[in-house]
Amino acid sequence: MKKAKLYKIISGILLAGFAVMPSAYAYDVNNPPPQYGTNDPGVQLNRMREYMERQRVAQQIAEDRAKEDSKVEGQSTEQEEAPESAVKFVLNDIKIDGSEVLTKEEISGITSPYIGQEVTLQNLYDIVNALNDLYQQKGYLTCRAYLPPQTIKNGVVEIKIIEGKTGNVHIAGNETTREDYIAGRIGLERGSISNINDLNDDLLLFNATNDVQLRITMHAGEEPGTTDYVIAAYEPQKNYINVYVDNAGSESSGEWREGLFWTDRSLTGRRDMLTMSGMRSDGTKSFSAMYSVPVGRSGTKLGLSYSTNSVHITDGELEDLDIKGHSNAYGVSLIQPLVVTENLRTEATLDYGYQNSQTDFLGIHWVDDTVKSYTAGFSMTNYGASSLIYQKHNFRIGDSENIANEEDNFTKYFFNGFWQKAYQGGQMLSARLDAQWSGDDYLTSAEQFYIGGMYSVRGYEESYLGGDSGYSASIEYSVPLDKARTTSAYCFFDYGAVYGDSAFDDHVLAGTGIGIKSTIDRKIYTNLTLGVPLMRDINGEEVSKTRIHFMVNGQF
């Protein structure tokens, strides 16, 4: 076996917590403990970032679901009809004012069939209505043609057109959003002729890529020949605090965790979001900060992130070994919306990440892994009348360096997806799939795929098994217990497996169980799950018959 592979195996054993170690601190290389991801600081840091990404996606879906149709509100042109008249005459010519919107060819295409023909007054109104229909089709609602009162001489008729220009634009309700941020993304320039189709596209893109929502109404302008617009902004709460408690920690470094998130949704008034969070347990402390800012008009967002944590074994047979770990990471990301409609959202992402993870035991510096990676991703969310499908595909390339200054390159593909279907009466069927594949062996622990825990295979400890590749699948059915549908009971089945040279002999987990979740006053969310592991003898260790997963989350 190569030195690098031997080093990684031994590192994994030490990070495992030496779960089968006797009092003399001897270990058996051929019978390693199974849960080597539970106490790794890099793995725990990744779990925190994954949790925050799940929260971001859930918030985006909730905001998309709550959004109304993004269309400019205003009156359309009504069809005109001529008064009853039996008068007929030969139409020799039609005089129409010059247009900035309609071409001579378009106007001629409407009027030429009538020239030289015997027409009635209704035929003239038909021409006017056809011109107005053309304005409508091209998206110019502020433009209209009309037939002025006149005396027709020598068969010559005059049709007037009004092409209303943009007058005053008033922005209201934007207490935490700068006016220039909104005005720069909505194409309303004073003195120009606004196209309603372009304006609707701007409105749809803005509402789809911002947490503040806009509504635009148009009405006759204060100045003759102009149209005024009112842009009403509906902003969410600017600052909020999210507090949570769960038992998703490690048994040896603190199973019960308390955490806090603080978010400012518009730090400088440009819908730039800053989130800072902290989490602690008996042996774990972590901190993270994330900042995202819109760049340009197309919805692009630049993100910056930093996170750090420390892990100390405080319980179990390893407590006397003084095992301590520390990890820190930072990243830069770009998110670019590609297609955004009422029923579809697609995004492309680019990320650069740096992470360093260290572990000491008995005062010896044993693990020091550094990973630098580049990730390209594509996500798609499809919204149906009673269902949604979310999927995100990621491809990562990177290099790692261990404490012996040995370098390895790696590539991996990973996927996250879920499907939900709502039924009459409030029942919900949900399915989830997370997966990873890598052709490389012995990835660093922070880059491996883990199964087990509240967000994976329930009934087992968090990150119970890990490997270079793997998948985790779940199906869940929930039924509301009250008329308000604030409390639901559910049952589930979870299944997962890991693969690769770094995985142990027993590499499959399966669990089932029941749970109850509730929302209180739309601010507090609780979830209590009883998980039953269907495979209990895992690599020589017997798993408990049941496991309780609990989480309470409050947003204020």
C-alpha positions as CSV (number, residue, x, y, z in Angstrom):
1,M,0.0,0.0,0.0
2,K,1.3,3.5,-0.9
3,K,2.4,5.7,1.9
4,A,-0.3,8.4,1.1
5,K,-3.1,5.8,1.3
6,L,-1.8,4.4,4.5
7,Y,-1.6,7.8,6.0
8,K,-5.2,8.6,5.1
9,I,-6.5,5.4,6.5
10,I,-4.7,6.0,9.8
11,S,-5.9,9.6,9.8
12,G,-9.4,8.3,9.4
13,I,-9.0,5.9,12.3
14,L,-7.8,8.7,14.6
15,L,-10.6,11.1,13.5
16,A,-13.2,8.4,14.1
17,G,-12.9,8.8,17.8
18,F,-11.3,5.4,18.3
19,A,-14.7,4.0,19.2
20,V,-13.4,0.5,19.9
21,M,-10.2,1.5,21.6
22,P,-9.4,-0.2,24.9
23,S,-8.0,1.6,27.9
24,A,-4.4,1.0,26.7
25,Y,-5.1,3.1,23.7
26,A,-4.3,0.4,21.2
27,Y,-6.1,0.1,17.9
28,D,-6.6,-2.5,15.3
29,V,-5.9,-1.2,11.7
30,N,-7.9,-4.2,10.2
31,N,-11.0,-3.4,12.3
32,P,-11.4,0.4,12.1
33,P,-14.4,2.1,13.8
34,P,-17.2,3.1,11.5
35,Q,-18.1,6.7,12.3
36,Y,-15.0,8.5,11.3
37,G,-16.9,11.6,10.0
38,T,-18.7,12.5,13.2
39,N,-15.8,14.4,14.9
40,D,-13.8,15.7,11.9
41,P,-13.8,19.5,12.1
42,G,-13.8,19.8,8.3
43,V,-16.8,17.5,7.9
44,Q,-18.7,19.4,10.6
45,L,-17.9,22.7,8.9
46,N,-19.2,21.3,5.6
47,R,-22.4,20.1,7.3
48,M,-23.0,23.6,8.6
49,R,-22.5,25.1,5.1
50,E,-24.8,22.4,3.6
51,Y,-27.5,23.4,6.2
52,M,-27.2,27.0,5.2
53,E,-27.5,26.1,1.5
54,R,-30.6,24.1,2.3
55,Q,-32.0,27.1,4.1
56,R,-31.2,29.3,1.2
57,V,-32.9,27.0,-1.3
58,A,-36.0,26.6,0.9
59,Q,-36.3,30.4,1.3
60,Q,-36.0,30.9,-2.4
61,I,-38.7,28.4,-3.1
62,A,-41.0,29.9,-0.5
63,E,-40.4,33.4,-2.0
64,D,-41.1,32.1,-5.5
65,R,-44.3,30.5,-4.4
66,A,-45.5,33.7,-2.7
67,K,-44.9,35.9,-5.7
68,E,-47.8,37.1,-7.7
69,D,-47.9,37.7,-11.5
70,S,-45.3,40.3,-12.5
71,K,-47.2,42.5,-15.0
72,V,-47.6,46.2,-15.4
73,E,-51.1,47.3,-14.4
74,G,-53.0,49.6,-16.7
75,Q,-55.9,50.0,-19.1
76,S,-55.8,48.6,-22.6
77,T,-57.2,50.3,-25.6
78,E,-60.9,49.6,-26.3
79,Q,-62.2,48.8,-29.7
80,E,-64.0,51.7,-31.4
81,E,-67.2,51.4,-33.3
82,A,-68.8,53.9,-35.7
83,P,-72.3,55.3,-35.1
84,E,-74.9,53.9,-37.4
85,S,-74.6,55.6,-40.8
86,A,-75.4,54.6,-44.4
87,V,-72.9,57.1,-45.9
88,K,-70.4,55.6,-48.3
89,F,-67.5,57.2,-50.2
90,V,-64.4,56.3,-52.2
91,L,-61.3,56.5,-50.0
92,N,-58.5,58.1,-52.0
93,D,-55.9,58.6,-49.3
94,I,-55.2,58.4,-45.5
95,K,-53.0,61.0,-43.8
96,I,-51.4,59.6,-40.6
97,D,-48.9,61.5,-38.4
98,G,-45.3,60.2,-38.3
99,S,-44.7,57.4,-35.8
100,E,-41.7,56.5,-33.7
101,V,-43.0,53.1,-33.2
102,L,-44.7,51.9,-36.3
103,T,-42.9,51.6,-39.6
104,K,-44.3,53.0,-42.9
105,E,-44.6,49.5,-44.2
106,E,-46.6,48.3,-41.2
107,I,-49.0,51.3,-41.5
108,S,-49.3,50.8,-45.3
109,G,-50.1,47.1,-44.7
110,I,-53.2,48.1,-42.8
111,T,-54.4,51.1,-44.9
112,S,-53.5,50.1,-48.5
113,P,-56.3,47.5,-48.9
114,Y,-58.9,50.3,-48.4
115,I,-57.3,52.9,-50.7
116,G,-59.4,53.3,-53.9
117,Q,-62.3,51.3,-52.4
118,E,-65.7,52.4,-51.4
119,V,-65.8,52.5,-47.6
120,T,-68.1,53.3,-44.7
121,L,-67.4,55.1,-41.5
122,Q,-67.1,51.6,-39.8
123,N,-64.3,50.8,-42.2
124,L,-62.4,53.8,-41.0
125,Y,-62.8,52.7,-37.4
126,D,-61.6,49.2,-38.5
127,I,-58.4,50.9,-39.7
128,V,-58.0,52.7,-36.4
129,N,-58.6,49.5,-34.4
130,A,-56.1,47.6,-36.5
131,L,-53.5,50.2,-35.8
132,N,-54.2,50.0,-32.1
133,D,-54.1,46.2,-32.2
134,L,-50.6,46.5,-33.7
135,Y,-49.5,48.9,-31.0
136,Q,-50.8,46.3,-28.4
137,Q,-49.0,43.4,-30.1
138,K,-45.7,45.3,-30.1
139,G,-46.2,46.2,-26.5
140,Y,-46.8,49.9,-26.7
141,L,-49.9,50.5,-24.5
142,T,-49.3,54.2,-24.2
143,C,-49.7,54.6,-27.9
144,R,-53.1,54.8,-29.8
145,A,-54.6,55.9,-33.0
146,Y,-57.9,57.8,-33.2
147,L,-60.3,59.3,-35.8
148,P,-60.7,63.0,-35.0
149,P,-63.8,65.0,-36.0
150,Q,-63.3,66.2,-39.6
151,T,-65.0,67.0,-42.9
152,I,-63.9,64.5,-45.5
153,K,-63.0,66.2,-48.8
154,N,-61.9,64.5,-52.0
155,G,-61.9,61.1,-50.3
156,V,-59.0,62.1,-48.0
157,V,-59.2,61.0,-44.3
158,E,-56.9,62.1,-41.4
159,I,-56.1,59.6,-38.6
160,K,-54.3,61.0,-35.6
161,I,-51.9,59.0,-33.4
162,I,-50.7,59.7,-29.8
163,E,-47.5,58.0,-28.7
164,G,-47.4,58.8,-25.1
165,K,-44.0,59.3,-23.5
166,T,-42.9,58.5,-20.0
167,G,-43.6,61.3,-17.6
168,N,-43.1,61.1,-13.9
169,V,-41.9,57.9,-12.3
170,H,-42.7,57.7,-8.6
171,I,-41.2,54.9,-6.4
172,A,-43.0,54.2,-3.1
173,G,-42.5,51.8,-0.2
174,N,-38.8,51.4,-0.6
175,E,-37.8,52.1,3.0
176,T,-34.7,49.8,2.9
177,T,-34.0,49.8,-0.9
178,R,-32.2,52.7,-2.7
179,E,-34.3,54.4,-5.4
180,D,-31.4,54.2,-7.9
181,Y,-31.2,50.4,-7.3
182,I,-34.8,50.0,-8.5
183,A,-34.7,52.7,-11.2
184,G,-31.5,51.2,-12.7
185,R,-33.2,47.8,-13.2
186,I,-36.6,49.0,-14.5
187,G,-36.5,50.5,-18.0
188,L,-38.5,53.7,-17.5
189,E,-36.7,56.7,-18.9
190,R,-38.4,60.0,-18.8
191,G,-39.2,61.3,-22.3
192,S,-39.0,57.8,-23.9
193,I,-41.8,55.6,-25.2
194,S,-42.0,52.6,-22.9
195,N,-42.6,49.2,-24.3
196,I,-44.9,47.2,-22.0
197,N,-43.3,43.8,-23.0
198,D,-39.8,45.0,-22.1
199,L,-41.2,46.5,-18.9
200,N,-42.9,43.3,-18.0
201,D,-39.6,41.4,-18.6
202,D,-37.7,43.8,-16.4
203,L,-40.4,43.5,-13.7
204,L,-40.4,39.7,-13.9
205,L,-36.6,39.5,-13.7
206,F,-36.4,41.9,-10.8
207,N,-39.1,40.1,-8.8
208,A,-37.5,36.7,-9.5
209,T,-34.0,37.7,-8.4
210,N,-34.8,40.0,-5.5
211,D,-36.5,39.5,-2.1
212,V,-38.3,42.8,-2.5
213,Q,-41.2,42.7,-4.8
214,L,-42.4,45.5,-7.2
215,R,-45.8,46.4,-8.7
216,I,-46.1,49.0,-11.4
217,T,-49.2,50.9,-12.3
218,M,-49.6,53.4,-15.1
219,H,-52.0,56.3,-15.5
220,A,-52.5,59.5,-17.5
221,G,-49.6,61.8,-17.0
222,E,-49.7,65.3,-15.5
223,E,-48.4,66.7,-18.7
224,P,-50.4,66.2,-22.0
225,G,-49.2,63.3,-24.1
226,T,-47.4,61.6,-21.2
227,T,-47.9,58.5,-19.0
228,D,-46.9,58.5,-15.3
229,Y,-45.9,55.4,-13.5
230,V,-46.0,54.4,-9.8
231,I,-43.5,51.6,-8.7
232,A,-44.7,50.2,-5.4
233,A,-42.0,48.2,-3.5
234,Y,-43.1,45.5,-1.0
235,E,-40.1,44.7,1.2
236,P,-39.6,41.8,3.6
237,Q,-38.4,42.4,7.2
238,K,-34.9,43.9,6.9
239,N,-33.3,42.3,9.9
240,Y,-34.2,39.0,11.5
241,I,-32.7,36.6,14.0
242,N,-33.1,32.8,13.6
243,V,-32.5,30.7,16.7
244,Y,-32.4,26.9,16.7
245,V,-31.8,23.9,18.9
246,D,-31.3,20.4,17.7
247,N,-29.6,17.1,18.6
248,A,-27.7,16.7,15.3
249,G,-24.3,16.9,16.9
250,S,-21.8,14.2,17.7
251,E,-22.2,12.0,20.8
252,S,-18.6,12.5,21.7
253,S,-18.4,16.3,21.2
254,G,-21.9,17.3,22.1
255,E,-25.1,15.9,20.7
256,W,-27.3,18.9,21.6
257,R,-26.5,22.1,19.6
258,E,-27.6,25.7,19.9
259,G,-27.3,28.1,17.1
260,L,-28.1,31.6,16.0
261,F,-28.3,33.3,12.6
262,W,-28.5,37.1,12.2
263,T,-29.4,38.4,8.7
264,D,-29.5,41.9,7.2
265,R,-31.3,41.6,3.9
266,S,-30.2,45.0,2.5
267,L,-27.0,46.1,4.2
268,T,-26.4,49.2,2.0
269,G,-29.8,49.5,0.4
270,R,-28.8,47.5,-2.7
271,R,-30.4,44.2,-1.5
272,D,-27.0,43.0,-0.5
273,M,-27.4,40.4,2.2
274,L,-25.2,39.8,5.2
275,T,-25.7,36.7,7.3
276,M,-23.6,35.8,10.4
277,S,-24.1,32.7,12.4
278,G,-22.8,30.9,15.4
279,M,-23.3,27.4,16.8
280,R,-22.1,25.6,19.9
281,S,-22.3,22.3,21.7
282,D,-20.3,20.8,24.6
283,G,-17.3,20.3,22.5
284,T,-18.0,22.3,19.3
285,K,-18.0,26.0,18.4
286,S,-18.4,27.5,15.0
287,F,-18.9,30.8,13.3
288,S,-19.7,31.8,9.8
289,A,-20.3,34.9,7.7
290,M,-21.8,35.2,4.3
291,Y,-22.3,38.3,2.1
292,S,-24.0,38.5,-1.3
293,V,-24.4,41.5,-3.5
294,P,-26.3,41.9,-6.9
295,V,-24.0,42.7,-9.8
296,G,-25.5,44.3,-12.9
297,R,-29.1,44.2,-14.1
298,S,-29.3,40.5,-15.1
299,G,-29.7,39.2,-11.5
300,T,-26.0,38.1,-11.1
301,K,-25.0,37.8,-7.5
302,L,-21.4,37.8,-6.1
303,G,-21.0,35.9,-2.8
304,L,-18.2,35.9,-0.2
305,S,-18.1,33.5,2.7
306,Y,-16.0,32.6,5.7
307,S,-16.4,29.9,8.3
308,T,-14.4,28.4,11.1
309,N,-15.0,25.9,13.9
310,S,-13.3,24.0,16.6
311,V,-14.0,20.4,17.9
312,H,-13.0,18.9,21.2
313,I,-13.8,15.4,22.3
314,T,-15.7,15.8,25.6
315,D,-17.3,12.4,26.2
316,G,-16.6,8.7,25.6
317,E,-13.5,6.6,25.6
318,L,-11.5,9.2,23.7
319,E,-12.0,12.0,26.2
320,D,-8.6,11.4,27.9
321,L,-6.8,11.5,24.5
322,D,-7.3,15.3,24.4
323,I,-8.4,15.1,20.7
324,K,-8.9,18.6,19.3
325,G,-9.7,19.8,15.8
326,H,-9.9,23.1,14.0
327,S,-11.1,24.0,10.5
328,N,-11.5,27.2,8.6
329,A,-12.7,27.9,5.1
330,Y,-13.5,30.8,2.8
331,G,-15.1,31.0,-0.6
332,V,-16.1,33.2,-3.6
333,S,-19.2,32.5,-5.7
334,L,-21.2,33.8,-8.6
335,I,-24.9,32.9,-9.2
336,Q,-26.3,33.8,-12.6
337,P,-30.1,33.3,-13.4
338,L,-30.5,31.9,-16.9
339,V,-34.2,31.4,-17.4
340,V,-36.8,32.9,-15.0
341,T,-40.5,32.6,-15.5
342,E,-43.5,32.0,-13.2
343,N,-43.0,28.2,-13.6
344,L,-39.3,27.8,-14.1
345,R,-36.0,29.0,-12.6
346,T,-32.6,27.9,-13.8
347,E,-29.3,29.2,-12.5
348,A,-25.6,28.7,-13.2
349,T,-23.1,28.9,-10.4
350,L,-19.3,29.1,-10.1
351,D,-17.5,28.7,-6.8
352,Y,-13.9,28.8,-5.5
353,G,-13.3,27.3,-2.1
354,Y,-10.3,27.0,0.3
355,Q,-10.5,24.8,3.4
356,N,-7.9,23.8,6.0
357,S,-8.6,21.1,8.6
358,Q,-6.3,20.2,11.5
359,T,-6.5,17.6,14.3
360,D,-4.3,17.0,17.3
361,F,-4.3,14.2,19.9
362,L,-2.2,13.8,23.0
363,G,-0.5,17.1,22.0
364,I,0.6,15.7,18.7
365,H,-0.2,17.5,15.4
366,W,-1.6,14.6,13.4
367,V,-3.8,15.9,10.6
368,D,-3.4,19.0,8.5
369,D,-5.3,18.8,5.3
370,T,-5.7,21.8,2.9
371,V,-8.2,21.6,0.0
372,K,-8.5,24.1,-2.9
373,S,-11.4,23.6,-5.3
374,Y,-13.4,25.0,-8.2
375,T,-17.0,24.1,-8.6
376,A,-19.4,24.7,-11.6
377,G,-23.1,24.1,-10.9
378,F,-26.4,24.2,-12.7
379,S,-29.8,24.2,-10.8
380,M,-33.4,24.0,-12.0
381,T,-36.6,24.5,-10.2
382,N,-39.9,23.6,-11.9
383,Y,-43.1,24.8,-10.3
384,G,-46.4,23.0,-11.0
385,A,-49.9,23.9,-9.8
386,S,-49.5,21.4,-6.9
387,S,-45.9,20.2,-7.2
388,L,-42.3,21.2,-7.5
389,I,-39.0,19.6,-8.7
390,Y,-35.6,20.9,-7.6
391,Q,-32.3,19.6,-8.9
392,K,-28.8,20.9,-8.8
393,H,-25.8,19.3,-10.6
394,N,-22.2,20.2,-9.5
395,F,-18.8,19.3,-10.9
396,R,-15.8,20.0,-8.8
397,I,-12.1,19.9,-9.5
398,G,-9.5,20.5,-6.8
399,D,-6.2,19.6,-5.1
400,S,-5.4,18.6,-1.6
401,E,-2.3,18.6,0.5
402,N,-1.7,16.7,3.7
403,I,0.6,17.2,6.7
404,A,3.4,15.3,4.9
405,N,3.1,17.9,2.0
406,E,1.8,15.2,-0.3
407,E,-0.5,16.5,-3.0
408,D,-3.4,14.9,-4.8
409,N,-5.7,16.1,-7.5
410,F,-9.4,15.1,-7.4
411,T,-12.6,15.5,-9.4
412,K,-16.1,14.7,-8.3
413,Y,-19.7,15.1,-9.3
414,F,-22.4,15.7,-6.7
415,F,-26.2,16.1,-7.0
416,N,-29.0,17.4,-4.8
417,G,-32.6,17.1,-5.7
418,F,-36.1,16.8,-4.3
419,W,-39.7,16.5,-5.4
420,Q,-42.9,17.5,-3.6
421,K,-46.5,16.8,-4.5
422,A,-49.4,18.3,-2.6
423,Y,-52.8,16.5,-2.5
424,Q,-56.3,17.6,-1.7
425,G,-56.7,17.9,2.0
426,G,-53.1,19.0,2.7
427,Q,-51.4,15.6,2.3
428,M,-47.8,15.9,1.0
429,L,-45.6,13.3,-0.7
430,S,-41.9,14.2,-0.8
431,A,-38.8,12.5,-2.2
432,R,-35.2,13.4,-1.9
433,L,-32.0,12.2,-3.5
434,D,-28.4,13.3,-2.7
435,A,-25.5,11.6,-4.4
436,Q,-21.8,11.9,-5.2
437,W,-19.4,10.1,-7.6
438,S,-15.7,10.4,-7.8
439,G,-13.2,8.3,-9.7
440,D,-10.5,9.1,-7.2
441,D,-9.7,7.0,-4.1
442,Y,-9.1,8.2,-0.5
443,L,-10.5,11.7,-0.9
444,T,-9.8,14.0,2.1
445,S,-12.5,13.5,4.8
446,A,-14.0,17.0,4.0
447,E,-14.7,15.9,0.4
448,Q,-16.2,12.5,1.1
449,F,-19.9,11.7,1.0
450,Y,-21.6,10.9,4.3
451,I,-24.8,9.1,5.3
452,G,-26.7,9.0,8.5
453,G,-28.5,11.7,10.5
454,M,-31.4,14.1,10.5
455,Y,-30.9,15.2,6.9
456,S,-29.8,11.8,5.5
457,V,-30.7,8.4,6.8
458,R,-32.6,8.9,10.0
459,G,-32.2,6.5,12.9
460,Y,-28.4,6.9,12.9
461,E,-25.9,9.4,14.2
462,E,-24.9,12.3,12.0
463,S,-22.3,11.4,9.3
464,Y,-22.2,7.8,10.5
465,L,-20.6,6.3,7.4
466,G,-18.5,8.0,4.7
467,G,-16.9,7.1,1.4
468,D,-15.5,8.6,-1.8
469,S,-18.9,8.1,-3.6
470,G,-22.4,7.4,-2.4
471,Y,-26.0,8.3,-2.3
472,S,-28.8,8.9,0.1
473,A,-32.5,8.7,-0.8
474,S,-35.7,9.3,1.1
475,I,-39.4,9.2,0.7
476,E,-41.9,10.8,3.1
477,Y,-45.6,11.1,3.4
478,S,-47.3,13.7,5.6
479,V,-50.9,14.3,6.7
480,P,-52.2,17.5,8.4
481,L,-53.6,17.0,11.9
482,D,-55.6,20.3,12.1
483,K,-57.8,22.4,9.9
484,A,-55.2,25.2,9.7
485,R,-52.6,22.7,8.5
486,T,-50.0,24.0,11.0
487,T,-49.3,20.5,12.4
488,S,-48.6,17.4,10.4
489,A,-47.7,13.8,11.1
490,Y,-45.5,11.9,8.7
491,C,-43.9,8.5,8.0
492,F,-40.7,7.9,6.0
493,F,-38.2,5.5,4.6
494,D,-34.5,6.4,4.1
495,Y,-31.8,4.5,2.4
496,G,-28.1,5.3,1.7
497,A,-24.8,3.7,0.7
498,V,-21.2,4.8,0.4
499,Y,-18.5,3.3,-1.9
500,G,-14.8,3.5,-2.6
501,D,-11.6,2.3,-1.1
502,S,-12.1,4.5,1.9
503,A,-15.5,3.0,2.8
504,F,-15.8,0.1,5.3
505,D,-17.2,-3.4,4.7
506,D,-20.6,-2.5,6.0
507,H,-21.5,0.5,3.8
508,V,-25.3,0.6,3.6
509,L,-27.8,2.2,6.0
510,A,-31.6,2.1,6.0
511,G,-34.1,3.6,8.4
512,T,-37.8,4.1,8.8
513,G,-40.0,5.8,11.3
514,I,-42.6,8.4,12.1
515,G,-42.6,12.1,13.1
516,I,-44.5,15.2,13.8
517,K,-43.8,18.7,12.7
518,S,-45.5,22.0,13.6
519,T,-45.5,25.7,12.8
520,I,-46.4,28.1,15.6
521,D,-47.6,31.6,14.7
522,R,-45.6,31.3,11.4
523,K,-42.4,32.0,13.4
524,I,-41.5,28.8,15.2
525,Y,-41.0,25.5,13.5
526,T,-40.6,22.2,15.4
527,N,-39.8,18.7,14.1
528,L,-39.7,15.6,16.2
529,T,-38.7,12.3,14.6
530,L,-38.5,8.7,15.8
531,G,-36.1,6.9,13.6
532,V,-35.7,3.1,13.5
533,P,-32.5,1.8,12.0
534,L,-33.1,-1.3,9.9
535,M,-29.5,-2.3,9.9
536,R,-28.0,-2.4,13.4
537,D,-24.8,-4.4,13.2
538,I,-22.5,-2.0,11.4
539,N,-18.8,-2.9,11.2
540,G,-18.9,-4.7,14.5
541,E,-20.8,-2.0,16.4
542,E,-24.4,-2.4,17.4
543,V,-26.6,0.7,16.7
544,S,-29.4,1.6,19.2
545,K,-32.9,0.3,18.4
546,T,-34.3,3.8,18.0
547,R,-33.0,7.3,17.7
548,I,-34.8,10.6,18.4
549,H,-34.1,13.5,16.1
550,F,-35.3,16.8,17.3
551,M,-35.2,20.4,16.0
552,V,-36.8,23.7,17.0
553,N,-36.3,26.8,14.9
554,G,-37.6,30.3,15.6
555,Q,-37.4,33.4,13.4
556,F,-37.9,36.9,14.9
